[in-house]
Amino acid sequence: MKIFVPGRICLLGEHSDWAGGYRRINANIESGYAIIVGTNQGVYADVEPHPNALVLSSVTPEGKHIGPYEIPMQTKPLLEEAQSGSFWSYMAGVAYQALTRYHVRGMVVNNYMTDLPIKKGLSSSAAICVLTARAFNRIYDLKLTIPGEMDLAYQGEITTPSRCGRLDQGCAFGSRPVLMTFDGDRLDTDEILVNKELYLVVVDLLAQKDTLAILNHLNRCFPTAENEIEKGVQELLGATNKRIVHKAVDMLKSGDAENLGKLMVEAQEQFNTYAIPACPEELTAPALNALLHYPPIQPFICGGKGVGSQGDGTAQFIMRTPEEQRTVIEIIERDLHLPCLELTIKPGPKVRKAVIPAAGFGTRLFPASKATKKELFPIIDRDGVAKPAILLIVEEAINAGIEEVIIIVQENDLKDFESFFNDQITIENFNKLPAHFQDYSRRILEMGRRVKFKIQTNQDGFGHAIYCIRDMIGNEPFLLMLGDHIYRSKEERSCARQLMDAFQKHGTSVVGVRRTPEQLIGSFGTVTGSWLDNEELLNVTEFAEKPTLDYANSNLHIPGYPSDEYLTVFGQYIIKPEIFHHLGKNIANNFRERGEFQLTSALDMLRQADGFQGLVMNGERFDIGLPEYYLETLNNYHK
């Protein structure tokens, strides 16, 4: 298994993590607030299980090969290695915590590349710790959320001589900007959805700073302030920081580089005014301030500030365009010979394509399915218009922002589907239609321009059907909607739009789920997990396809739900393209379930490798796959 963890840069709010931690002693201290984002560089590793040892090897940023180095997977040697402060101490510290908290064996970690600058305020040590925590989580399926991985990484790092703050482990979120709130021992995270690209440059000042000295001096100002300098530091890391950070969240969401740069300048001015007096020997930072005010770059930057613990370590700048970004890098590297990193904050991944499987025969609806495909069965919409089920599904996808819809069909059925979406009715019949139906007829043809078809040559299961469209999807996430389900939202956003918003914000594959009584779960895919957000968003820890009630009672209960209620699959998913790798493995190994290649087992493999979330849908699902379900849909969908 390959794992990549980026470094992270603190855009705003440095030092507020530990400062907010003092609220457990003095409740009058303001909570800490910081905005972090992953860098384009990081730590790469191949990982695999080992029966009884932690086997480590690495390639340094300079290209030097180190290891393999083997540590017995036992508490004493792991703890000794962690506390030694050696090259391997961070990995050993996390392994020690994993061993003492969970039932795990050993691990082989080959850190084959690191392109992240070390000791430059970009959380290189935290990236190593998060990578190790993620390796144990995924290899041994510990079912940890991202905050859970962060906590394991943090506990592992403080097992070493390092005294990092909880801010550092934010690299676990990857490239997405995150607002972190520190209230005593409590850490809350809220991912920030940006709508346009933002262009930054991170600069290594090639100077010296003593982070431990900075932290030592600033910590003297907490938990109670004894003089004006200490009061100033508490105000800086408290109310002032809160105001600046929360303004910056709005700037990030709107992609307002100009005003975000002004906030960076203000944050640096406030830091210089109130923090330098507490540690002037380290925070006066002549190299940093000279670069921030370097005249040749001023026309191209919106603003800039120091990074991490501040001092003469690293600087960051924000620009309006990629051209300005490249120009600033060129000037700094040419004139000042300082190495620069390019950092672009990008909007969340966009879902452009939807997939609708419609290649089944409809055995349970025979003989009606002999006359026409079940996906073409008529449904009375809420506007009183009779529509084939497939049209309702395609309309929902397109109205949610989908650009291309792929319908999987049998070869013999292709003509019927193509005719509906691509052929106009005869002019005689068209002229008989009322004006609003003539408009609707033209709208169907307009939608048809976005509809493509894929023939499934042999029906070999739901997973096989999805695998068939891998070339049409490419390396993109996609919306999956079942062809024999239709959906009705209970809010202004459609069900598909609810899922797309969740995916865009969190960047994790997501399945729609709904509460279901226990007597029905044997008919549906069922999930379980732990809540991430007010019983609306779930970290999925298991997929089970049509489980027995005994299995569900033992394994699938949902925290906070009655014992006779579960969460079942709603019929809509947004899935990352890595699913095709797992489906391909199942097909290559002829791994069948109930005689066919199923999707659920591949979803569970994707969950284990990359995470999966479940969104409780604010809507209803209507099934047309059985006669009694179809009758119920006819009776209720239009209401």
Protein Blocks (a to p, Z undefined) as FASTA:
>chain_A
ZZdddddddfbhghklmmmmmmmmmmmbccddddddddfbdcdddddddfkbccdddddf
kopaedjdddddbfklmmmmmmnopaklmmmmmmmmmmmmmccdddddddfbccbdeheh
nommmmmmmmmmmmmmmmnonopafklmmmmmmmmmmmpmbdcdfklmmmmnomadcddd
dehjbccddddddfbdcddddddehiacdfklmmmmmmmmpcbdfbfklmmmmmmmmmmm
mmmmmmmmmmmmnopaklmmmmmmmmmmmmmmmmmmmmmmlmnommlmmmmmgmklmmmp
gbdcdehjlpjfbdcdddfbfklmmmmmmmmmmmnopacdddddddddddfbdcddfkbg
olmlccklmmpcfklpccddfkopacdfklmmmmmmmmnopabdcddddfklmmmmmmmm
mmccdfklmmmpcfklmmmmmmmmmmmmmpccdddfbagbjklmmmmmmmmnmpaddddd
dfkbccddfbfbdfklmmmmmmmmnopacdddddddfklmmmpccdddddfbgolaccdf
bdcehiafklmmmmmccehiafkbccddehiacddfklmmmmmmmmmnopaeehiacfkl
mmmmmmmmnopadddddbddddfkbfklmmmmmmmmmZZ
